[in-house]
Amino acid sequence: MRALSKLLAATSLLSVSFLLIGAGANSGADSELLKPWVGPYGGFPRWDLVKTDEFIPAFDAAIAQANQEIAAIASNAESPTFENTIVAMERAGSLLSRVQNIFDVYSSNLNVGPIPEIENAVNPKLTAYYDGITQNAALFARISKVYESACNLTPPQKRLLENTYKSFVRQGATLGETEKARMTEINTELANLSTQFSQNVLKDEEELVTWIENESDLDGLSPSLVSGYAKAAADLGQPGKWAVRNTRSAMEPFLTYAKNRGLRETVWKTYYSRGDNGDKNDNNEIVSKILKLRTERAKLLGYESHAHITLEPRMAKTPDNAMKLMMEVWPKAVKRVHEEVADMQELADQEGAGITIEGWDYRYYAEKVRKAKYDLDSNEVREYLQLEKMVEAIHWMAGEVFGLTLTRVSDVPGFHPDVRVYKVTNSDGKLVGLWYLDPYARDGKRSGAWMTAYRVQQNLDGKWVTPLVSNNSNFVKTDDGKPVLITWDDATTLFHEFGHALHGLSSNVTYPSQAGTSVARDYVEFPSQLMEHWFPTKEVLARFARHYETGAPMSDELLAKIEKASKFNQGFATVEYLSAALVDMKLHLSTDTIDPDKFERETLAELGMPKEIVMRHRIPQFLHLFTYGYEAGYYSYLWSDALTADAAEYFEEQQGGYYDKAAAQNLIKNVFSVGDTIDPAEGFRKFRGRDVDTKALLRKRGFPVE
């Protein structure tokens, strides 16, 4: 069953809420949420017919049906086999999966009105359901029998069986009844706390706005940014003003270009204090409770810490291995930050600014240093990066590398007027799946960018099921009808998230729980991070980096400046991320009672964190850890980037570079299409011809290789 496979594929005892935040359902038998997805393209969700008041009764109906399907497997009188137990579990719960996947969009993209309360009501039901599966003694006995006696299985079948068995063990299947009951209590409380955590962050993002009333305070901002902030104010009911919403997509450009230092400080402090204001949305107590419960659960299962149980099924295997890679990079990154700060301070002193560089100055003065050192103005670069042209660019790249064509369709509904839907076909014209794009920020939509799968590819019983995937961003619309301009980093992120989508679309497996992105957490970012490398290629920039007014391509001179500055500010980028990853790991290695603010402050001091930088996600707002299942796993981006850097060098070695046909087929065959049918380390070896060279990571970031 796909709903269960999402739980089991994580195999790291991720908090159940990771699956639930975005689960949904409908009411009576005639509810759209309980109907199969029909129509062309293999069927699709009818967002236009969804009624939010049907979610809770629909969940009840879907859970009841899923329970019946699981009970039938557990009570089967026939001897356990791979087919009647493991494959039967793959088939079970399809209705609940559909309902959950629909609600996932509401909780992430449309979290307004009754949705928060529905989350709170549904979470305990889903927690009980999933615990009922992993604690079902008869079901686990059948799985164990198959695990102990199975033979003549294919490698993907063996991997599915082993992962299923070990996941049940990590979920408490071998515990006594008293311990199982406590596990259920812990999981239920964790699910509720996780939901509250995310809702608090979302409220701080929506409610805490920096208002600007004087046009002179916008000095330094480009017309497109000013237009975006004006539209945000109008959308909030205050036309004639400018609003800096409390999201990364609004905050970062303001801190980069706004000359008003006082306002930069206000925006910076507002953003980095989300969930940490000592009010009704404060998350510190919630974090302490979550960590305490995770530790108790790990101890129940016989593990030293939550980090140890989480990493066991991943590529890193142990916290020590993950820490070793992080600490190989950390001191080099910190040293680079001190060099970057010295450059900024020197420039500020030359200007007679009379300041000491602080967190709210870093992006602003880094931009000044970039211009002074490389004669490169990010605002100038931005004028060549139109959102629509970058969407065209990722589609073109999909054709050149993956042989895919994306064509916009009008006969498939989206869940919001902003959403666009594209059919995806291969070089033979055969349907591959659908791709949804939701590009713009709105109330009720979590910040950042992400990929979601509404339906995964599978081929059970010889019946091919096409995937439905989406990319979601938070670009700010303009109020003057002019093109939306995005930053270099925004464009890189667009390629990154489309990489996740391509991972889902390229899947070619039999079992749904092994499809697409259902791979180890520290491997899943590898395909998406690799896709980032196609954005700065001359083939993409020459075609799609066009000036929004003249249509002219970037000049060779500008392209040369961009290339020369490509490793600029890597100290900041690495330390901002890596500090958060190190704090995450240390949080989940600790078994003490945690005061989040104190722990963060003391841990960063021990690490020698530069005072001019703050963690990319501070603990009280760290959704990756307390809602999205990355706890003790935020290191995954660095682990995956080690693979990415080595893979990028592989393409650079080919005669055709990033567009080498044979290299592309190698990538698709051994990485993008195989899902979790193969151990990721083996898959990488098949692709690269050897194990990963981690020194490539240092070379990519411009750090010395010793």
N, C-alpha and C positions, 0 to 999 in steps of 0.2 A: 504494500500500500504506500502511495506516495506520501501521505501525511505522516505515516510512521517512518518512512525512509528519511524524511527531513530530520526527524529526531535521531535516527540511528546513524545516518551518514555523518552527522556532527561528531559522534563517538567520543565526545569529550565532556559529557555531562554538562552541556551548555544549559543555562537556565531555561526551563520550559517556556518562559515568556518570550524567548527569542522566536519561537515558532508561533506563539499566540498573538503577539503584537501584529495584527494584521491577519487575524483569522476571521471568518465571517459566515453568515448563514441567512436563511430565509424561513418564512413560516409555512403554512399548510401545504398540502400536496400540489396546489396550483401555483405556488410561489416560483418565480423565475429562478431563484437561487437553488432550487431543488431539481431543476430540469437539466437534462444533458445539454452540452453546448453543441448546437447544430448549425448547419449552413455551410457555405463554401469555406475553403481554406482549412478543412478539417473541423470546422465549428469554432465558435468563439463566444466569450461572455457577452451577454446583452446588458451592458451597463445602463442603457436607456430604460430598461424595465426593472432595475433593482429598486426595491423599497427598503429604506433603512429600518423601518419598524418591523420588518420580517426577519431581521438577522438572528435574534435570540431564538425564536421558535424554529427557524431553519437549522441552527446549530443543534438544537435538541433532536430534531429529526435525523440529521446527518450523523450525530454521535450514536444515536440508537441503532441506526443501520450498520454503522461501522462496528459497534459492539457485537451485533448479531453475526457479522462476517468473521470476526475474530473468534467468537465462541464456536462457530462451526468448524474452524480450523483446529482449535484446541480439543474439541470433542470428537473429532473424526475417528471412527473405529478402525480405519485402515492403519497399517504400520506406517510410521513417519517416513516420508521420502522428501527429497529436495523439491519435487514438483508439488506434492500435496501439502507441504508446510511452508517452505521458503518462497516458492513462486506464488502460492496462494496468498501469502502475506503481501506480496507485491501487488496483487490484484485488489486486495481488500481496501476499503476506505476511500474509494475514488470520489464518492459524493462529498465526503468531509473535506477532501483535498480541494475540490472546486470551491466549496464555501469558504474555506480558509484563505485561499488565494484571492478571492474577490475581496474579502474583508481586509486583507493585507494592504490593498490599494487604498481603502478608506482610511485605515489607521495611519498610513504613511503620507498619503497625498490629499486626503479630504477629511482630516481629523477635526471636524466642527460639529456643532449641534449635538446630537445624542451619541456620537461615536465614542467619546471617552467613557461614558457610562456603560455602553454596550461592552467595551473592553473589560471593564471591571466585573460585569456580570458573567461574561463568557469564560474568562480565565480559569476560575475554579472548576468549571465543567470540563474544560479541555485538559487541565492538569490531572483530574481524576481519571479521565479516559486514558491518557498516555501512561499513567502509573498503573492503571488496570491491565494494560498490555504487558509492560515489562515485569510486572509482579504476578502475572498469570502463571501459576506453577505448572499446569497441564501444558500450556503453550511452550514454556521454556523446556519442559521435559522432551517435547517433540523436537524442538530445535537442537537440544543437546544430543538426542539420539542420532539425528542426521549428521551433526558435527562429528560425532565419534565414529560413524560407520560409513559415511558417504564415500563413494569412489566413482571413477569414470566421469568426473565432472570436468567441464572446460575451465581454463584459468579464470575467466570472469565469474563463473558460478562458484568456484572455490573461494574467490575473494568475497563475493556477496555473502556466502555462508559464514565465513570466518568473521567478517565485520558484523554480521547480525548477531552471532553468538557472543562475541566479545562486548558488543554494545549493550546487550541485555545484562551481562555481568556488571558492566560499569554503571548500569542503571539500578542495580540492587537486586537482580533476579535470584541471587544465591543467599540473600539475607533471610534471617528468621522473621516470623510474622510481626513481632514487636518492632523490629528494626524497619521492616517494610512500611508499617503504619507511620513511623516517624518520618521516613523518606517522603511519604505522601504529604504529610503536614509541612515539611520543609519546602517541597516543590510548589505547593499551593501558595505558601507565604512568599516565596521568591517570585512567583508569577505576578502576584498582586503588587509587590514592591517594585518590580521592574516596570510595570505599567505606570505606576505613580511617578517613578523617576522620569520616564520619558515625557509624561504629561506636564510635569513641572518645568522641564527644559523648554518644551514647546510654548508654555505660557510665558516664560521669560523672554523668549524670542518674539512673541507676538505683542506682549504688553509693554516691554521696555523699549521705547523709541527715542532717538535723539532728534529733537525738532530744531530746525534752523529757520529763522524768520528774516534775517538780513542777508541780502544777496552777496554782500562783501565777504561773508563767512564762507562762501563757496569758492573763493579765490584758489586757483591751482587745479580745480577740477575741470575736466573736459566737458564740452556741451552735452555729449551723450550721457555722461554720469549725472550732470545736473538735471537733465531731462528725466532720467530714471528716478532720481530722488523726488522730483516734482510729482511724477506719477504716483509714487508710493504715498506721498502726502495726500494727493487727491483721492486715492483709493481708501485712505483712512478718514476721509471726510473733512480734510483741511486744505482745500485748494488755495494756491497762493503761497504756500509754505513748502519746505523741503523736509523729507523724513528719511533718516538713516535707520532702516530696520535693523533689528538685533540679530542679523545673520551674517555668516562669513562672506557671502557674495556681496553684501552691502558694505560690510565693515572694511574688508581688505583694500578695495580701491580708495576709500576715503582716507585710510591711514597712509596710503602710498602717495597721494597727491595733494591733500588739503594742507594749505599753508597755516591755517589757524591751529596753533599747537594746543590751546586749551580745549578746543573741540575734539582734536585727535585724542587727547587724554580721556575726555568724556566717553567717546565712542569705544575706545580701547577698554576702559574699566567696565563699561556696561556689558560689553560682549564677554569678557573673561570672568565676570562675576555671575554669569548665569548659574542658577541653582545654588548660589552661595551668598544670599543676601539676608539671611536670618529672618525670612518672612514665611508666608504660607507655601511658597514654592521652593523653599530651601531643601536641598537633597542630602545634607550631611548625615542626618540621623538615618535616613534610608540606606545610604551607602554602608554605614556601620552595621546595620542589621543584615544587609545582603552578604557582606563579607563574613560575618559570624555564622550565618546559616550555611554558606558554601564550605566553610572550614568544618563545621559539624558533619555535613554530608560526606565530605572527603574522608573524615575519620571513620564514619560508619562503614565506609567501603574499604577501609584498610589502607588508605593512602596518606602520605606524609602531609600533603597540602592540596588545595584545589589546583594549584599549578601542576602538580605531578600527575593528577588524573586527567587533566585537560590535555597535556602534551603527549601522553602515552601513545595515542593513535596517529600522531602527526609526524611530519618529516623530521622535526627536531628531536622527537622522542623524549627528551628530558629538559627540565629548566636549565640545567648546566650548559647544554649544547646551545640553547637559544641565547643565554647570557654571554657565552663565549663569543658568538658572532657580534652581538651588540657592543661588547666592550672592546672588540677589535677596532670598531669604527669610532666609538665615543670620544676617546682622547684626541684623535685627529680632528674630529668635527669641532670640539671645544676650542682647540688651538686655532682653527680657522675662524671661529667666531671672534676671538680676541683680536685677530688681525683685521677682520671686517669692522669691528667697533672702533679700532684705532683709526682706520681710514675715515670713518664717519665723524669721529670726534675732531680729527684734524680739519676736515672740511667745515664743520660747524664753527670751530674756532676761527678759521679764516674768514668766515662770514660775519664774525662778531656776534654770533647768536647768544653767547653767554649762557649756554646750557650744558648739562651733562647728559649724554645719550640715555634715554629711558626706553621702556618697551613701546610706548606710543610714538617714539621717534624712529624706530629701527627701519620700518618699511620706507618712511619718507626720506631719510638720509641715505638709505641703501640705493634708492632710486637716483638721488643726486650723485652718489659715487659712481653708479653705473654710467651715468651720462658723462661724468668727468673723465673716467678711465677709458670708456669705450665709445664715447660720443653716441651713446644709444639711449634714446628717449622712449620709455615704454608707452607713453601716450601716442607717439608717432607709430609704433608697431601696432597698437590697438586699432588705429584707423584702417589697417589692412585686414583685420580679423572680424569679419561680419559673421554673426551666428549662422545665418542661412548658408553662406558660402562654406563654412566649416562643416555643416551637416552634409552638404554636397560632397565635401572632401572625404568624409568617412564612408560615404556610399561608394565613391570612386575607388577608394582603397579596398573596400570589400570586393569589388569587382576584379581589381588587378591582382590581389593576393589570394582571395578565396573563391574567385569565379562566381560571385553572387551578384544578383541584380535586385535592387530595392525599388519598388514602384508604389507610389502612393495610391491608396484605394479609398473610395467614398462609401462603400457598402458595409463597412464594419464600424460600429459605434465606439467612441471613446468614452472615458468616464468623466471628461470635462471638455469644454469647447476648445481649450488649448491643445488637446491631445491629437496627434496625427498618427495614422496607421499606414503601414507599408507592407505589401506582400513581398516575400523574399523567394527568389527562384535561383536555381543553379544554372550552370552553363548549358545544360540540356533543356532548360525551360521548365524543369520539374519544380513543383512547390516545395520549398524548404520549411517555411513557417511565416509568422507575422512578427513585425517589429513595431512597437508603439513608442512614440517619443512625447514626453511631457516636459517641455523645456523651461517653463516660467515659474517664478516664485508666487505664492499666494498664501493667504491665511489658511491654517490647517495643514500645511505641507511642511514636513520636517526639512531642515536646511541640509545643504550638501548635495551630493550627487550619488546615484546608486542604480543598480540594475535589479530588475525583478523578473522572475519567470512565472507566468500565469499557468502555463502547462509545459511539461518537459517532454522531450522526445523519448519514445520507447518503441519496442517492436515485439511485445508479448504476443504469443500465438501467431506470429507472422503478420500481425496487423500494425502497420507503420503509423505512428501518431506524430504529427508535426508539432514543434514547439511554438509557444507564444511567449515572447520576451519583451521587456520594455526598458528604456533608459529614462531616467528622471533627473532633472537639473533644477537650478534655482536662478536662472538669469533674470535680470530686472528689465522689464519692458520700458521703452521710452514713451514719452507723452506727446511726441511731435511727429510720429509716423516714420521717423528715420530708422535706418537699420540698427539693430542691437549690436553694439561692438563689445567684444569680449577680450580678456587679457590672454597673453601667451599661456599662462598657467591654466586658464579656463579652457582653452583649446586643447591643451594636453589632457586635461581631465575628460573632455568630451571623447577623445580617442581612447582613453583608459576605460571608460564605462562602456563604450561600444565594443571594446575587447571582451568584456564580460558577455555582452549580447552575442557576439560571434562565437564565443565558447559554447553558449547554449544552443545557438542555431546550427553549429557544426557537429553536434553530438550524433554519434552513430553506434548506439548500444542497444541491448535487448531490454534490460531491466530499468525501470524508472528511477530507482534509488541510486543507480550508477550514472545517471545521465548528466551531461553538460557540466555545470559548475559544482556538482555534488562531489567535490574532492576535498582533500585535507585542507584545513584552514590556511596553513602556511604554504600551500601550493596554488590556491585558487586565484591569488593576485598575480601569479606569474604570467598567464596569458594576457591579462589586461594591461599589466605594466609593460609588457613587450610591445603591445599595440601603440603605446605612446611614441615609440621610436619612428613610426611612419609619419607622424605630423611634421617634424622639421625637415623631412627629405625635400630635396629641390623639386622633385616631381609633384609633390602636394603644394608646396608654397608657390611655385610658378603658376599653377593652374587656379588656385583658390584663394590665395592671400592677395586680394584685390582691394584697392583703396575704395572706401565706401562712397566717395563723391566722384572721383574721376574714372574708377574702374581699372586704373593702371596697376600692374604687378609691382611687387617689391623690387627695388633696384638691386643690382649686384652689390652695390656699396652697402646698402642696408642689410642684405643677407649676410655679407661678410662680417658686419658688426655683430649681428646676432650670433653667428657661429663663434666669433672670438669671445663673446661674453657668455657662452653657453654654460660654463662652470662657475659663473659669478654667483655669489650669495649662497653657495652650497653649505657653508657653515651654518647659517641660519636655518635653511631648509632641513638639514639633517638633525641639528640639535632640537629644533622645535618638535619634530616627530619622535626622535629617539628618546628624548627625556620622558615623553609620555609612555613609550613602550617599556622603558626600564622601570618606571614607577608602577605600571600595570603588573609587571612580573613580580616585583618586590611586594606589592599589595597581596598578591595571591600566593606567594610563598610564606607570608607571615601567618601565624596562627594566633596572634594576639588580638585583643580588642583594639579597633582602629578608630582614632579621631582623624577623619580625612584631611582636614586643613593642616593639622600638626604633622601628620605622616608625610604629606606632600612637601611641606616646607623643610622638614628635617632630611628627607630622602634626597631632595634636590641639592641641599647644602652638602651632604656627604658625597654626592656625585660631582660637585664642583660646577653646578649649573651657572652659566653666565647670567648675571643679574638683569641684563638687558633683554632677555628672552623669557617668555612664559611657555609652558607646555602647550602643544597644539590643542589638547583637550584637557582642561583641569578636571580633577576627580569629580567634583559635584555636577559636572556637565558631560561626563565621558560616556556618551550613549553606546559607543562600541562595547564598553565593558559591562554596562548594567542594563542594556536592553537588546543589543544586536549580536550577542554571542561571541564576542572577541575577547572575553576575559582570559587573562594569561595568554593572549594570542595576538596582541597588537604588534608584537615583534614580527608577525607574519609578513608585513609589508617589506621589512628589511630582508627576511629570509627569501622571499619571492624575488626581491630585487637583485639578490646575489645570482639567482638563476637567470633573471632577465638580462643583467649586464653581460653574462657569459654568452647567452643566446644572441644578444645584439652583436657581439663581436663575431659570432658565427656568420651572421648575415653580411657583416661588413667584409668578411673574408671571401665572399662569393663573387663570381664574375659579374653577376647581375645585381649585386648589392641587396637591398631590401626587397627588390622586385625580381629576384632570381626565382624562376618557376620551380626548379627542382627543390630548392631550399623551402619554398612555400609549401610544396606537397609534403615534404618531410615534417614540417611544423604541423600541418593539418592531420597527417596520419598518426603522429606519435604524441601530440599534445592536445589539440583542439577537439578531436573526434572521439577520443577513447574514454573520456569521463573518468570514473573510478574503477574501471575494469582492470587496471594495472597499478602496481605500486608506483607512486609518482617519481621516486628516485630511479626506478627502472625505466620509466617512460622518458625521463630526461636523458638517461644514458643512451637510449635508442635514438633520440633526436640528435644529441650532441656528439655521440660516439665515445663519450667518457663521462666521468663524474664532473660536477661543477667546479670551476676554478673561481674561488671566492675572491681572489685578488682583482678580478674584473670589476667587482663592486667598488673597490677603492679607486681604480682607474676611471670609472664612470663619473665619480664624484670629484675627481681632481685632487684626491688625497694621496700622499706619498705611499708607495708600496715598498715595504721593507723586506 
